[in-house]
Amino acid sequence: MTATSTSTIASFHLVRYGSAGAMKHMAFDRPLLRGAGGLLFWRLLGTGRGRSMSLGADLRRWALFAVWRGEDDLEEFLRVSPIAARWRAEAYESWHARLVPLASRGAWAGRDPFDGMAARPDGGGGPVAVLTRASIRPGRLVAFYRSVPPVDDLLRRQDGCLRSIGMGEWPLARQATFSLWRDQEAVRAFAYRDGAHQRVIRQVRAHNWYAEELFARFAPYASEGTWNGADPLR
């Protein structure tokens, strides 16, 4: 990611429907997203039942992560897209956040989705959003999923974690998480001070679990809707 002067932003949308029939939107929404103006990068993601990457799926809840050329393009999408109209008309619950990047490293499908985004100085207070994404090597899937329950339990016990959700763009092997934290210090405490999380990271590095990975942090500067009954940023 380069710290150039640009208005490019990211957004995260979490939508819960009333039934598992929402699965069809994963197929039908793709052509609409390909044609959305100003949409530079996007991924439709199924969600898990845990707080981190997990095997259990919630077939009623789906997520969209997107990078936009500018805020006007996101506004246009929310105003005229049939996808956004369906969110308003059919969703049992939805939550939407606008994000400005703090830092990122790695790649998603061979590219840096945040290349060219203006990075805000890594400092200051306030909530932080974290996106992690990994393409897991087939031979490491069993070891990876054995490591998930302790991390899921750890996230539940983190006082500074406002919300967290595991997601997937492809069954089992391509997994992601999106989490919201009270501040930078809470993120650092989870990442570097807890033994269980550090043990998993050491295994990832020592045994080369991932074919590709991405880690990014953002400052969420606007949100609307609810996630599990409330807006965690309010």
Number of C-alpha atoms within 10 A of each C-alpha: 18 12 16 11 10 12 14 23 21 26 20 19 20 23 23 23 18 13 12 12 10 17 15 9 12 15 10 11 13 15 9 12 18 12 9 17 14 17 19 17 18 18 15 21 21 24 30 23 16 23 23 27 29 25 17 12 16 14 18 18 25 23 24 16 18 21 24 23 18 16 17 14 18 21 11 13 20 15 12 11 14 13 18 15 14 10 19 14 9 15 19 14 19 23 21 20 20 20 22 22 25 21 21 21 14 18 16 18 11 9 11 15 20 26 14 15 24 20 22 14 10 13 9 10 11 13 21 26 27 21 17 21 24 23 21 20 15 13 9 15 15 9 13 21 13 10 18 19 15 13 17 19 13 16 22 16 10 15 11 19 21 19 20 20 21 25 31 26 18 12 11 17 18 20 25 25 22 22 20 24 22 19 19 19 13 17 22 11 12 19 14 12 11 12 11 15 19 14 11 16 14 11 14 16 10 9 10 13 21 19 12 17 20 19 17 18 24 22 25 21 13 13 18 16 16 17 17 11 10 12 17 19 20 8
